[in-house]
Amino acid sequence: MGNYLVGMEAAWLVRDVGEIDDAIGVAVSEAGKRLNQEDMEYVEVEVGATGCPACGEPFDSAFVAAETALVGLALEIDIYNADSEEHASRIAKSEIGGALRDVPLSVVEVFEVDGENDE
């Protein structure tokens, strides 16, 4: 059994918005609210990053067209006592997917973390 940090990506749709910064704020706020309603305050939510195809530099994963935005959110969750990385991924997707119904999710990275407590 191991402990894992699972990083996920979510595609969040925001309607009636004109600016990217507003879309990002709404997406992060709405995702956080839905997770908090399910007592999942321990899930970290922030805007994702996309690499520029020309230079490779990261920029916020958000696009606005016709007052509708698609915001890529980065989610992180700690999973304890999982059998493997695949098992941790399934647990994370199940937990977060239950709170964020109808939101496309994908696991982007899984790291095994040290189980020692820092005291």
Accessible surface in RSA format (square Angstrom, percent):
REM  Atomic radii and reference values for relative SASA: ProtOr
REM  Chains: A
REM  Algorithm: Lee & Richards
REM  Probe-radius: 1.40
REM  Slices: 20
REM RES _ NUM      All-atoms   Total-Side   Main-Chain    Non-polar    All polar
REM                ABS   REL    ABS   REL    ABS   REL    ABS   REL    ABS   REL
RES MET A   1   170.73  88.4  95.06  62.9  75.67 180.2  96.97  82.4  73.75  97.7
RES GLY A   2    11.20  13.8   0.00   N/A  11.20  13.8   9.60  26.3   1.60   3.6
RES ASN A   3    29.04  20.0  27.00  26.1   2.04   4.9   0.59   1.4  28.46  27.5
RES TYR A   4    14.45   6.7  14.30   8.1   0.16   0.4   0.70   0.5  13.75  17.0
RES LEU A   5    46.21  25.7  46.21  33.1   0.00   0.0  46.21  32.5   0.00   0.0
RES VAL A   6     0.00   0.0   0.00   0.0   0.00   0.0   0.00   0.0   0.00   0.0
RES GLY A   7     4.16   5.1   0.00   N/A   4.16   5.1   3.65  10.0   0.51   1.1
RES MET A   8     2.14   1.1   0.00   0.0   2.14   5.1   0.00   0.0   2.14   2.8
RES GLU A   9    83.58  48.0  81.92  62.0   1.66   4.0  16.26  31.5  67.32  55.0
RES ALA A  10     0.42   0.4   0.00   0.0   0.42   1.0   0.42   0.6   0.00   0.0
RES ALA A  11    36.30  33.4  28.83  44.5   7.47  17.0  29.92  42.1   6.38  16.9
RES TRP A  12    11.37   4.6  10.13   4.9   1.24   2.9   8.65   4.6   2.72   4.4
RES LEU A  13    90.54  50.4  70.98  50.8  19.57  49.2  70.98  49.8  19.57  52.7
RES VAL A  14     6.06   4.0   3.54   3.2   2.53   6.1   6.06   5.3   0.00   0.0
RES ARG A  15   162.48  68.2 144.29  73.6  18.20  43.3  52.82  72.2 109.66  66.5
RES ASP A  16   130.11  91.1 100.59 100.1  29.53  69.8  31.66  74.5  98.46  98.2
RES VAL A  17    12.11   8.0   7.17   6.5   4.94  11.9  12.00  10.4   0.11   0.3
RES GLY A  18    53.30  65.7   0.00   N/A  53.30  65.7  25.56  70.1  27.74  62.1
RES GLU A  19   113.85  65.4 112.18  84.9   1.67   4.0  35.75  69.1  78.11  63.8
RES ILE A  20    75.98  43.2  72.12  53.7   3.86   9.3  72.12  51.9   3.86  10.5
RES ASP A  21   113.75  79.7 102.01 101.5  11.74  27.8  32.46  76.4  81.29  81.1
RES ASP A  22    79.43  55.6  73.12  72.8   6.31  14.9  17.99  42.3  61.44  61.3
RES ALA A  23     0.00   0.0   0.00   0.0   0.00   0.0   0.00   0.0   0.00   0.0
RES ILE A  24    22.57  12.8  22.57  16.8   0.00   0.0  22.57  16.3   0.00   0.0
RES GLY A  25    39.75  49.0   0.00   N/A  39.75  49.0  35.28  96.8   4.46  10.0
RES VAL A  26    57.53  37.9  54.12  49.0   3.41   8.2  56.86  49.4   0.66   1.8
RES ALA A  27     0.00   0.0   0.00   0.0   0.00   0.0   0.00   0.0   0.00   0.0
RES VAL A  28    45.23  29.8  43.83  39.7   1.40   3.4  43.83  38.1   1.40   3.8
RES SER A  29    72.95  61.6  60.21  80.3  12.74  29.3  32.67  69.6  40.28  56.4
RES GLU A  30    73.31  42.1  71.50  54.1   1.81   4.3  29.22  56.5  44.09  36.0
RES ALA A  31     0.00   0.0   0.00   0.0   0.00   0.0   0.00   0.0   0.00   0.0
RES GLY A  32    18.81  23.2   0.00   N/A  18.81  23.2  18.81  51.6   0.00   0.0
RES LYS A  33   132.89  64.8 125.98  77.3   6.91  16.5  73.23  65.9  59.65  63.5
RES ARG A  34    75.93  31.9  74.85  38.2   1.08   2.6  31.54  43.1  44.40  26.9
RES LEU A  35     2.10   1.2   2.10   1.5   0.00   0.0   2.10   1.5   0.00   0.0
RES ASN A  36    74.40  51.3  66.82  64.6   7.58  18.3  17.61  42.4  56.79  54.9
RES GLN A  37   122.63  68.6  88.13  64.4  34.49  82.1  40.80  86.8  81.82  62.1
RES GLU A  38   101.62  58.3  82.74  62.6  18.88  45.0   9.97  19.3  91.65  74.8
RES ASP A  39   109.46  76.7  98.52  98.1  10.94  25.9  26.46  62.3  83.00  82.8
RES MET A  40    13.02   6.7  12.56   8.3   0.46   1.1   4.76   4.0   8.26  10.9
RES GLU A  41   111.66  64.1  86.49  65.4  25.18  59.9  52.12 100.8  59.54  48.6
RES TYR A  42   123.66  57.7  97.53  55.5  26.13  68.0  93.41  70.2  30.25  37.3
RES VAL A  43    10.21   6.7   0.00   0.0  10.21  24.6   0.00   0.0  10.21  27.7
RES GLU A  44   109.45  62.8 104.10  78.8   5.35  12.7  35.65  68.9  73.80  60.3
RES VAL A  45    31.78  20.9   8.39   7.6  23.39  56.4   8.43   7.3  23.36  63.3
RES GLU A  46   104.72  60.1 102.69  77.7   2.02   4.8  29.96  58.0  74.75  61.0
RES VAL A  47    38.45  25.3  27.05  24.5  11.40  27.5  27.05  23.5  11.40  30.9
RES GLY A  48    10.96  13.5   0.00   N/A  10.96  13.5  10.20  28.0   0.76   1.7
RES ALA A  49    74.80  68.8  43.00  66.4  31.81  72.4  43.18  60.8  31.63  83.8
RES THR A  50    60.37  42.9  56.28  57.1   4.09   9.7  47.82  64.2  12.56  19.0
RES GLY A  51    44.37  54.7   0.00   N/A  44.37  54.7  20.84  57.2  23.53  52.7
RES CYS A  52    33.40  25.3  28.98  32.3   4.42  10.4   4.13  10.5  29.27  31.6
RES PRO A  53   134.87  98.3  92.96  84.7  41.92 152.4 105.00  86.7  29.88 185.7
RES ALA A  54   100.15  92.1  56.59  87.3  43.55  99.1  66.79  94.1  33.35  88.4
RES CYS A  55    87.81  66.4  52.47  58.5  35.34  83.1  44.62 113.0  43.19  46.6
RES GLY A  56    51.42  63.4   0.00   N/A  51.42  63.4  29.67  81.4  21.75  48.7
RES GLU A  57   115.37  66.2 114.30  86.5   1.07   2.5  39.74  76.9  75.63  61.7
RES PRO A  58    92.28  67.3  71.12  64.8  21.16  76.9  71.72  59.2  20.55 127.7
RES PHE A  59   103.52  51.8  94.03  58.2   9.48  24.7 103.52  62.8   0.00   0.0
RES ASP A  60    68.22  47.8  60.87  60.6   7.34  17.4   8.44  19.9  59.77  59.6
RES SER A  61    15.28  12.9  10.97  14.6   4.31   9.9  13.75  29.3   1.53   2.1
RES ALA A  62    16.14  14.8   0.05   0.1  16.09  36.6   1.32   1.9  14.83  39.3
RES PHE A  63   137.64  68.9 136.88  84.8   0.76   2.0 137.16  83.2   0.48   1.4
RES VAL A  64    36.00  23.7  15.10  13.7  20.90  50.3  15.10  13.1  20.90  56.7
RES ALA A  65    50.26  46.2  39.81  61.4  10.44  23.8  47.13  66.4   3.13   8.3
RES ALA A  66   101.17  93.0  58.58  90.4  42.59  96.9  75.89 106.9  25.28  67.0
RES GLU A  67   112.71  64.7 108.21  81.9   4.50  10.7  32.13  62.2  80.58  65.8
RES THR A  68    41.43  29.5  37.03  37.5   4.41  10.5  21.65  29.1  19.78  29.9
RES ALA A  69     0.19   0.2   0.00   0.0   0.19   0.4   0.19   0.3   0.00   0.0
RES LEU A  70    94.06  52.4  89.55  64.1   4.51  11.3  89.55  62.9   4.51  12.1
RES VAL A  71     0.00   0.0   0.00   0.0   0.00   0.0   0.00   0.0   0.00   0.0
RES GLY A  72    12.53  15.4   0.00   N/A  12.53  15.4  10.49  28.8   2.04   4.6
RES LEU A  73     0.12   0.1   0.00   0.0   0.12   0.3   0.04   0.0   0.08   0.2
RES ALA A  74    33.32  30.6  31.43  48.5   1.89   4.3  32.43  45.7   0.89   2.4
RES LEU A  75     0.71   0.4   0.00   0.0   0.71   1.8   0.01   0.0   0.70   1.9
RES GLU A  76    64.80  37.2  63.44  48.0   1.35   3.2  13.86  26.8  50.94  41.6
RES ILE A  77     2.16   1.2   0.64   0.5   1.52   3.7   2.16   1.6   0.00   0.0
RES ASP A  78    68.90  48.3  58.11  57.8  10.79  25.5   8.34  19.6  60.56  60.4
RES ILE A  79     7.37   4.2   5.86   4.4   1.51   3.6   7.23   5.2   0.14   0.4
RES TYR A  80   137.76  64.3 120.11  68.3  17.65  45.9  89.12  67.0  48.64  60.0
RES ASN A  81    96.45  66.5  89.27  86.3   7.18  17.3  15.37  37.0  81.09  78.4
RES ALA A  82     0.00   0.0   0.00   0.0   0.00   0.0   0.00   0.0   0.00   0.0
RES ASP A  83   100.21  70.2  72.40  72.1  27.81  65.8  27.17  64.0  73.04  72.8
RES SER A  84    47.29  40.0  44.38  59.2   2.91   6.7  38.01  80.9   9.28  13.0
RES GLU A  85    91.72  52.7  89.03  67.4   2.68   6.4  25.11  48.6  66.61  54.4
RES GLU A  86   117.54  67.5 109.75  83.0   7.79  18.6  42.48  82.2  75.07  61.3
RES HIS A  87    45.86  25.1  45.83  31.9   0.03   0.1  24.27  25.0  21.59  25.1
RES ALA A  88     0.00   0.0   0.00   0.0   0.00   0.0   0.00   0.0   0.00   0.0
RES SER A  89    20.56  17.4  19.58  26.1   0.97   2.2  14.57  31.0   5.99   8.4
RES ARG A  90   134.50  56.5 125.82  64.1   8.68  20.7  70.90  96.9  63.60  38.5
RES ILE A  91    46.55  26.5  42.73  31.8   3.82   9.2  46.41  33.4   0.14   0.4
RES ALA A  92     0.00   0.0   0.00   0.0   0.00   0.0   0.00   0.0   0.00   0.0
RES LYS A  93    95.72  46.7  92.93  57.0   2.79   6.6  51.70  46.5  44.02  46.9
RES SER A  94    81.26  68.7  60.98  81.4  20.28  46.7  35.65  75.9  45.61  63.9
RES GLU A  95    70.61  40.5  59.77  45.2  10.84  25.8  32.32  62.5  38.30  31.3
RES ILE A  96     0.02   0.0   0.02   0.0   0.00   0.0   0.02   0.0   0.00   0.0
RES GLY A  97    21.03  25.9   0.00   N/A  21.03  25.9  16.07  44.1   4.95  11.1
RES GLY A  98    31.53  38.9   0.00   N/A  31.53  38.9  21.15  58.0  10.38  23.3
RES ALA A  99    10.75   9.9   0.31   0.5  10.44  23.7   0.85   1.2   9.90  26.2
RES LEU A 100     1.27   0.7   0.00   0.0   1.27   3.2   0.00   0.0   1.27   3.4
RES ARG A 101   162.77  68.3 157.16  80.1   5.61  13.4  56.55  77.3 106.22  64.4
RES ASP A 102   151.90 106.4 106.34 105.8  45.56 107.7  43.54 102.5 108.35 108.1
RES VAL A 103    21.21  14.0   9.49   8.6  11.72  28.2  10.55   9.2  10.66  28.9
RES PRO A 104    88.97  64.8  74.73  68.1  14.24  51.8  87.13  71.9   1.84  11.4
RES LEU A 105    24.69  13.7   5.83   4.2  18.85  47.4   7.75   5.4  16.94  45.6
RES SER A 106    49.09  41.5  48.38  64.6   0.71   1.6  38.36  81.7  10.73  15.0
RES VAL A 107    48.93  32.2  21.90  19.8  27.03  65.1  21.90  19.0  27.03  73.3
RES VAL A 108    88.87  58.5  52.73  47.7  36.14  87.1  59.61  51.8  29.26  79.4
RES GLU A 109    76.44  43.9  68.49  51.8   7.95  18.9  22.31  43.2  54.13  44.2
RES VAL A 110    27.74  18.3  10.25   9.3  17.49  42.1  10.25   8.9  17.49  47.4
RES PHE A 111   105.81  52.9 103.32  64.0   2.49   6.5 105.81  64.1   0.00   0.0
RES GLU A 112   116.08  66.6  87.27  66.0  28.81  68.6  24.82  48.0  91.26  74.5
RES VAL A 113    56.74  37.3  45.83  41.5  10.91  26.3  51.31  44.6   5.43  14.7
RES ASP A 114   114.16  80.0  82.95  82.6  31.20  73.8  45.17 106.3  68.99  68.8
RES GLY A 115    50.80  62.6   0.00   N/A  50.80  62.6  19.45  53.4  31.35  70.2
RES GLU A 116   134.89  77.4 114.17  86.4  20.73  49.3  33.45  64.7 101.44  82.8
RES ASN A 117   123.42  85.1  96.19  93.0  27.23  65.6  17.01  40.9 106.41 102.9
RES ASP A 118   149.04 104.4 113.52 113.0  35.52  84.0  40.39  95.0 108.66 108.4
RES GLU A 119   200.34 115.0 116.37  88.0  83.97 199.9  82.77 160.1 117.58  96.0
END  Absolute sums over single chains surface
CHAIN  1 A     7454.2       5833.7       1620.4       3696.0       3758.1
END  Absolute sums over all chains
TOTAL          7454.2       5833.7       1620.4       3696.0       3758.1
